[in-house]
Every structure is written in structure tokens, then in C-alpha cells.
Amino acid sequence: MYQLLKQIVKVGIKTEARPLADESMRVLAGRLNDEVLRLLGRALTIRHVDPGSCNGCELEIHALNNPYYNLEGLGIKFVASPRHADMLLVTGPVAKNMEQALRRTYAATPEPKLVVAIGDCGCSGGVFGENYACRGAVANVLPVDVTVPGCPPTPTAIMQGILTAISGKAGTKA
């Protein structure tokens, strides 16, 4: 125990550097909050679906709710049921065993619904590709509005993908 404490004192605390403030993101967030209210009449709700990922993207999605990124501060919330969701956030390739569940989740989501594919696996199938056990990209199973590449993508990239999907839908609605 003493050796461990001594090493901690010697090395210090290693943490991720705080992200730099991005003023353009704050301005964009304010404008998109107005667009979300105009499109939906309320806050944006997201249902996260994992049809076969390695959980790398999920860790980055969880980071969106920390104080640095504060996704909930923008009025965007995660919900447990697709019946309450406006957007599906799908991570990973679609495993054959999860294909039907993903289709049912999509069918249960009310209109207007958005689908955002997260990560290289969600966008193109990634290292898994298409094979006997995997359908590959989310677009092979569902219509996808926005893709966010990366393995895993950063929380900022995921947030930008969510905001792009909303601004695209708000633009087509008007």
C-alpha cells in the first residue's frame, strides 16, 4: 500500500485534459434548441440502441452527460423506451440476432424519427463487415439520417452528429 501511495505522489494524477470552450458550439446549440422546439414542440429525446458493438462508442456517449459536454443542458435527454424517443442513436454493426429487435425498435419510434449511426461499425460494418452472423452497417437494416465515423468517435463528434440530424430535419420540415 505504501508503494502505491508513493507512486501516486511521484507520478501525480493522470486525467484527460479539459476540452477547450467552443463558442461556436454554444451559438449553434442555442439556434438548434429553437429548431428542436419548432420541429417537435418539446425537448429532443434519444433512445440508444446497441445491436452488437464493442462498447467503445457507448463510453463516449456516456461522456456526453458529464459536466464538460452537458448534453442535457441543451435539452436533449436519453429515454428508456423507443415509444418516447424522437431519435435512435445506433452503435456498432447489426448482429443477425439483433436485426429484428432493431427493426421493431424503429417501428415503435413515433414520427418524425431520426436515426444516427455512431462509429465505424455503425457506418460501414467496420472490422466485422457483412458475414453469416452480422448484417454490417446500420443502413443495411434501417434508413440512416446521419453517420458519425470514428473508432470510437469523440463526444464532440457525436454531439455534432446529433445536432446535424436535428438541423437537417428542421430544414426539411420548414
C-alpha positions as CSV (number, residue, x, y, z in Angstrom):
1,M,0.0,0.0,0.0
2,Y,2.8,2.3,0.9
3,Q,4.5,1.7,-2.5
4,L,1.2,2.5,-4.3
5,L,0.8,5.8,-2.4
6,K,4.4,6.7,-3.0
7,Q,4.0,6.1,-6.8
8,I,0.8,8.3,-6.8
9,V,2.6,11.1,-5.2
10,K,5.6,10.8,-7.6
11,V,3.5,10.5,-10.8
12,G,0.6,12.7,-9.9
13,I,-3.0,12.3,-11.1
14,K,-3.3,11.5,-14.7
15,T,-6.6,12.6,-16.3
16,E,-7.9,13.7,-19.6
17,A,-7.3,17.4,-20.4
18,R,-10.3,19.6,-20.1
19,P,-11.8,20.3,-23.6
20,L,-11.4,23.8,-24.8
21,A,-14.5,26.0,-24.8
22,D,-16.1,26.2,-28.3
23,E,-18.2,29.4,-28.5
24,S,-19.5,28.4,-32.0
25,M,-20.9,25.3,-30.5
26,R,-22.8,27.3,-27.9
27,V,-24.3,29.6,-30.5
28,L,-25.2,26.6,-32.6
29,A,-26.7,24.9,-29.6
30,G,-29.0,27.9,-28.9
31,R,-30.2,28.0,-32.5
32,L,-30.8,24.3,-32.7
33,N,-32.7,24.4,-29.4
34,D,-35.1,26.7,-31.1
35,E,-35.3,24.4,-34.2
36,V,-36.0,21.4,-31.9
37,L,-38.8,23.2,-30.2
38,R,-40.2,24.3,-33.6
39,L,-39.9,20.8,-35.1
40,L,-41.0,18.7,-32.1
41,G,-42.7,21.2,-29.8
42,R,-40.6,19.9,-26.9
43,A,-37.1,18.7,-25.9
44,L,-35.3,16.1,-28.1
45,T,-35.4,12.6,-26.7
46,I,-33.0,9.9,-27.7
47,R,-33.1,6.1,-27.5
48,H,-29.7,4.4,-27.6
49,V,-29.6,1.0,-29.3
50,D,-26.6,-1.3,-29.3
51,P,-27.2,-4.2,-31.8
52,G,-23.7,-5.6,-31.5
53,S,-21.0,-3.1,-30.7
54,C,-17.8,-3.5,-28.6
55,N,-19.0,-0.7,-26.2
56,G,-16.3,1.7,-27.2
57,C,-18.9,4.1,-28.6
58,E,-21.1,3.7,-25.6
59,L,-18.3,5.0,-23.3
60,E,-18.2,8.2,-25.5
61,I,-22.0,8.5,-25.4
62,H,-21.9,8.3,-21.6
63,A,-19.3,11.1,-21.6
64,L,-21.9,13.4,-23.3
65,N,-23.8,13.5,-20.0
66,N,-20.8,14.6,-18.0
67,P,-20.4,18.3,-17.0
68,Y,-17.9,19.1,-19.8
69,Y,-20.3,18.3,-22.7
70,N,-23.6,18.6,-20.8
71,L,-25.9,17.3,-23.4
72,E,-28.9,17.5,-21.0
73,G,-28.1,21.2,-20.7
74,L,-29.1,21.5,-24.3
75,G,-32.5,20.0,-23.6
76,I,-31.5,16.6,-25.1
77,K,-32.4,13.6,-22.9
78,F,-32.0,9.8,-23.2
79,V,-35.1,7.7,-22.7
80,A,-35.7,4.0,-22.0
81,S,-38.5,3.4,-24.5
82,P,-38.5,3.9,-28.2
83,R,-42.1,5.0,-27.9
84,H,-40.9,8.1,-26.1
85,A,-38.0,8.8,-28.5
86,D,-37.5,11.2,-31.4
87,M,-34.1,9.8,-32.4
88,L,-32.4,6.4,-32.4
89,L,-28.7,6.5,-31.7
90,V,-27.4,3.2,-33.0
91,T,-23.9,2.0,-32.2
92,G,-22.0,-1.0,-33.7
93,P,-22.7,-3.4,-36.5
94,V,-26.1,-5.0,-36.6
95,A,-25.8,-8.6,-35.4
96,K,-28.1,-11.1,-37.1
97,N,-29.7,-11.9,-33.8
98,M,-30.5,-8.2,-33.1
99,E,-31.8,-7.3,-36.6
100,Q,-35.5,-8.0,-35.8
101,A,-35.2,-6.2,-32.4
102,L,-33.7,-3.1,-34.1
103,R,-36.5,-3.1,-36.8
104,R,-39.1,-3.3,-34.0
105,T,-37.5,-0.5,-32.1
106,Y,-37.5,1.6,-35.3
107,A,-41.2,0.8,-35.9
108,A,-42.1,1.7,-32.3
109,T,-40.4,5.1,-32.6
110,P,-43.1,7.8,-33.5
111,E,-42.8,10.1,-36.5
112,P,-40.8,12.3,-37.2
113,K,-38.0,9.9,-36.3
114,L,-34.3,10.3,-36.9
115,V,-31.6,7.6,-37.0
116,V,-27.9,8.4,-36.3
117,A,-25.3,5.6,-36.8
118,I,-22.4,6.0,-34.5
119,G,-18.8,4.7,-35.1
120,D,-17.1,3.0,-38.0
121,C,-19.0,-0.2,-37.3
122,G,-22.4,1.5,-37.4
123,C,-21.4,3.5,-40.5
124,S,-19.8,0.7,-42.6
125,G,-19.7,-2.5,-40.6
126,G,-16.2,-1.8,-39.5
127,V,-13.9,-4.8,-38.9
128,F,-16.9,-7.0,-38.7
129,G,-18.3,-6.2,-42.2
130,E,-21.1,-8.4,-43.5
131,N,-21.0,-12.1,-42.8
132,Y,-23.1,-15.0,-41.7
133,A,-23.5,-13.5,-38.2
134,C,-23.6,-9.8,-39.0
135,R,-25.6,-7.6,-41.3
136,G,-23.0,-4.9,-41.2
137,A,-23.8,-1.2,-41.3
138,V,-27.0,0.1,-39.7
139,A,-28.0,1.5,-43.2
140,N,-28.4,-2.2,-44.3
141,V,-31.3,-2.6,-41.9
142,L,-32.7,0.9,-41.3
143,P,-32.8,4.3,-43.1
144,V,-30.0,6.4,-41.6
145,D,-30.1,10.2,-41.5
146,V,-26.6,10.9,-40.2
147,T,-23.4,8.8,-39.8
148,V,-20.7,9.7,-37.3
149,P,-17.5,7.9,-38.2
150,G,-14.6,7.1,-35.8
151,C,-13.5,4.2,-33.7
152,P,-14.8,5.5,-31.3
153,P,-15.8,9.0,-32.3
154,T,-15.2,11.7,-29.8
155,P,-18.1,13.1,-27.7
156,T,-17.9,16.3,-29.7
157,A,-18.3,14.4,-33.0
158,I,-21.3,12.5,-31.6
159,M,-22.9,15.8,-30.4
160,Q,-22.2,17.4,-33.8
161,G,-23.9,14.4,-35.5
162,I,-27.0,14.7,-33.3
163,L,-27.2,18.4,-34.0
164,T,-26.7,17.9,-37.7
165,A,-29.6,15.4,-37.8
166,I,-31.8,17.8,-36.0
167,S,-30.9,20.8,-38.2
168,G,-31.4,18.6,-41.3
169,K,-34.8,17.5,-40.2
170,A,-35.8,21.1,-39.2
171,G,-34.6,22.3,-42.6
172,T,-36.8,19.8,-44.4
173,K,-39.8,20.5,-42.2
174,A,-39.8,24.2,-43.0
